[in-house]
């Protein structure tokens, strides 16, 4: 089966454009992919292409302030905006979609599903739980804060990523990095996300944990939690708490994977998603 790919732009309630890629054929069961904080829809492209070949329609969205989606002109971001955007994307994907959400994208999915219980028919949460390990999140944020003035060259950016991800055997080539960075008028390369997100969304993220825990309690649909064996963002304690909150959830550990599960072990990640969605009833739960 061929992987048909198309670009789609959706207009959010406040006028911002949300950029998406569609992989697969219309009419197939839908999977909605939401990336982690500071990532883009391209984090999913290998998995989406494979799953499209297996008969799924995969919608990969750039969150506002990320990738090709619009940045808020005043940098005024809120969690409610991300929830509203996800509802918009889910509506475009059609009824009975399954959410695959990594890290921040998974947390937004939990909140959206609790607010609208019919939004998705199942959730796949990728290395995230309502309570997380602060040290692991701080490590990620420290990397995101490390280069406020960007990079002088793509080679410099590649070296920075290689130092951040020393377990990756293959270093990203400067050419591959062009999709993650944007060259500004001063000639320097900066990440493809709005720096205002760090102050408005990432800082003091623990203040949302009570709402996330309550949202998890309200989830009644099938859930798959995928965690990396070497993750420093989730732990056995946070996983056990989540499984107590969502007793119908399944948990699969992806070996030799960090928090970046899909990037570290894309084959195992994709196989786990495929195995899970194939067990779901065809209609809405």
C-alpha positions in Angstrom: 0.0 0.0 0.0 1.4 3.4 -1.0 1.9 6.2 1.6 0.0 9.2 0.3 1.2 12.4 1.9 -0.5 15.8 1.9 -0.1 19.0 3.8 -3.0 20.6 5.6 -3.4 23.9 7.5 -6.1 24.3 10.1 -7.3 27.6 11.5 -7.5 27.8 15.3 -10.2 29.8 17.1 -7.8 32.8 17.6 -6.7 32.8 14.0 -3.4 31.0 14.2 -2.7 28.4 11.6 -1.9 24.8 12.7 0.2 23.0 10.2 -0.3 19.2 9.7 0.9 16.4 7.5 -1.5 13.6 6.4 0.0 10.2 5.7 -2.3 7.5 4.2 -5.7 7.3 2.6 -8.9 9.0 3.6 -11.4 6.7 5.1 -8.8 4.6 6.9 -8.8 4.5 10.7 -7.2 7.7 12.0 -4.2 8.2 14.3 -3.4 11.7 15.6 0.2 12.4 16.5 1.2 15.2 18.9 4.9 15.8 19.5 6.8 16.8 22.6 7.8 20.3 23.8 10.3 21.8 21.4 9.8 19.2 18.7 7.8 19.3 15.5 5.5 17.0 13.5 8.6 15.6 11.7 9.4 13.6 14.8 6.7 11.2 13.7 7.3 11.0 9.9 9.0 7.5 9.9 6.3 6.0 12.1 3.5 7.7 10.2 4.8 6.4 6.9 5.0 2.9 8.2 1.6 2.9 9.8 0.0 4.4 6.7 1.3 1.4 4.8 -0.6 -0.8 7.3 -3.9 0.9 6.5 -4.0 3.9 8.9 -4.5 7.6 8.2 -1.9 9.4 10.2 -2.3 13.1 11.0 0.9 14.7 12.4 0.4 18.2 13.7 2.8 21.0 14.7 1.7 22.5 17.9 1.3 26.3 17.9 4.6 28.0 18.4 6.4 25.0 16.8 7.5 24.0 13.4 5.4 25.4 10.5 2.5 26.4 12.8 2.0 30.0 13.6 3.7 31.6 16.7 1.5 33.7 18.9 2.3 37.3 18.0 2.5 38.4 21.7 4.0 35.1 22.9 0.9 34.7 25.1 0.6 30.9 25.2 -1.7 28.9 27.6 -2.5 25.2 28.1 -6.1 25.9 27.1 -4.9 27.0 23.7 -3.1 23.7 23.1 -6.2 21.8 24.3 -8.4 23.7 21.9 -6.0 23.2 19.0 -5.9 19.4 19.7 -9.7 19.4 19.7 -9.6 21.1 16.3 -7.1 18.5 14.9 -9.2 15.7 16.3 -12.3 17.1 14.6 -10.5 17.1 11.3 -9.3 13.6 11.8 -12.9 12.4 12.3 -14.6 10.2 14.9 -12.8 7.2 16.4 -9.3 8.7 16.1 -6.6 7.4 18.4 -4.2 9.9 19.9 -0.4 9.2 20.0 1.1 11.9 22.2 4.7 12.2 23.3 5.6 14.0 26.5 3.9 17.4 26.5 1.7 16.3 23.6 0.5 13.4 25.7 -0.3 15.6 28.7 -2.4 17.9 26.5 -4.1 14.8 25.2 -5.0 13.6 28.7 -6.5 17.0 29.5 -8.4 17.2 26.2 -9.9 13.7 26.6 -11.0 14.4 30.2 -12.7 17.6 29.0 -14.4 15.9 26.1 -14.6 12.1 26.8 -15.6 11.3 23.2 -12.7 13.1 21.6 -10.6 9.9 21.1 -11.3 6.2 21.3 -7.9 5.4 22.7 -4.7 7.0 23.9 -1.0 6.1 23.4 1.1 8.1 25.9 4.8 8.1 25.0 7.1 8.4 28.1 4.9 10.7 30.1 2.8 10.4 33.2 0.8 13.1 35.1 3.6 13.3 37.7 7.1 13.2 36.3 10.7 13.3 37.5 11.7 16.9 37.9 15.4 16.3 37.2 14.7 14.7 33.8 12.5 17.6 32.7 15.1 20.1 33.9 17.7 18.4 31.9 15.6 18.9 28.7 14.8 22.5 29.6 18.4 23.3 30.2 19.3 22.1 26.7 16.5 24.2 25.3 17.7 27.3 27.2 21.4 26.7 26.4 21.6 28.6 23.1 19.3 31.7 23.2 21.3 33.4 20.4 21.2 30.3 18.2 24.0 28.7 16.3 26.5 30.2 13.9 26.3 27.2 11.6 24.4 23.9 11.2 27.6 22.1 12.1 27.6 23.8 15.5 24.0 22.8 16.0 24.8 19.2 15.1 27.6 19.1 17.7 25.2 20.4 20.3 22.7 17.7 19.7 25.3 15.0 19.6 26.5 16.1 23.1 22.9 16.1 24.3 22.1 12.7 22.9 25.4 10.8 23.3 23.6 7.4 23.1 22.6 8.0 19.5 25.0 6.1 17.2 24.2 8.3 14.2 24.9 12.0 14.4 22.4 14.2 12.6 23.9 15.6 9.5 23.7 19.4 9.0 21.4 18.8 6.1 18.9 16.9 8.2 19.0 19.6 10.8 17.6 22.2 8.4 14.1 21.0 9.1 14.6 21.7 12.9 16.2 25.1 12.6 15.3 28.3 10.9 17.9 30.9 9.7 17.1 34.4 10.9 18.0 37.7 9.3 21.2 37.8 11.2 22.4 34.6 9.6 22.2 32.5 12.8 20.2 29.3 13.1 17.6 29.1 15.8 15.3 26.2 16.9 11.9 26.0 15.1 10.0 26.9 18.2 9.1 30.1 19.9 11.4 30.9 22.9 8.4 32.5 24.7 7.1 29.0 25.2 9.8 28.4 27.9 8.5 31.2 30.1 4.7 30.8 29.4 4.4 27.0 29.4 7.5 25.1 30.6 8.3 27.1 33.8 6.8 25.7 37.0 5.1 22.9 35.1 4.4 21.1 38.3 1.5 23.5 39.0 -0.5 21.5 36.4 0.1 18.1 38.1 -3.1 18.1 40.2 -5.2 18.7 37.2 -3.4 16.1 35.2 -3.9 13.5 37.9 -7.6 14.3 38.1 -7.8 14.0 34.3 -6.2 10.6 34.4 -8.8 9.4 36.9 -11.5 10.3 34.4 -10.1 8.4 31.4 -12.3 5.4 30.5 -11.0 4.5 27.1 -8.1 2.1 26.3 -4.7 3.5 27.0 -1.2 2.3 26.2 1.7 3.8 28.1 5.1 3.4 26.3 8.2 4.2 28.4 11.8 4.2 27.6 13.9 1.8 29.7 16.5 4.5 30.2 14.1 7.4 30.6 14.9 10.0 33.3 11.5 11.7 32.9 9.3 8.8 34.1 10.2 6.3 36.7 8.7 3.1 38.2 7.0 5.2 40.9 5.3 7.6 38.4 4.4 4.7 36.2 2.9 2.7 39.1 0.9 5.8 40.1 -0.5 6.2 36.6 -1.5 2.5 36.4 -3.4 2.9 39.6 -5.2 6.0 38.3 -6.0 4.3 34.9 -6.4 0.6 35.7 -7.3 -0.4 32.1 -4.0 1.0 30.8 -1.3 -1.3 29.4 2.4 -0.5 29.9 5.2 -1.5 27.5 8.8 -0.7 28.1 10.9 0.0 25.0 14.4 -1.3 25.7 17.5 0.9 25.2 15.3 4.0 24.8 15.5 7.3 26.6 12.7 9.8 26.9 13.0 10.2 23.1 11.4 6.8 22.5 10.3 7.2 18.9 13.7 8.7 17.9 15.8 6.1 19.8 14.0 2.9 18.8 11.6 3.8 16.0 11.1 0.3 14.9 10.1 -1.0 18.3 8.0 2.1 19.0 6.0 1.7 15.7 5.5 -2.0 16.3 4.1 -1.3 19.8 1.7 1.3 18.5 0.6 -1.0 15.6 0.0 -4.0 17.9 -2.1 -1.8 20.3 -4.3 -0.2 17.7 -5.0 -3.5 16.0 -6.6 -4.7 19.3 -9.1 -1.9 19.4 -12.7 -2.2 18.3 -13.4 -0.6 15.0 -16.0 1.8 16.3 -16.0 4.4 19.0 -15.6 3.0 22.5 
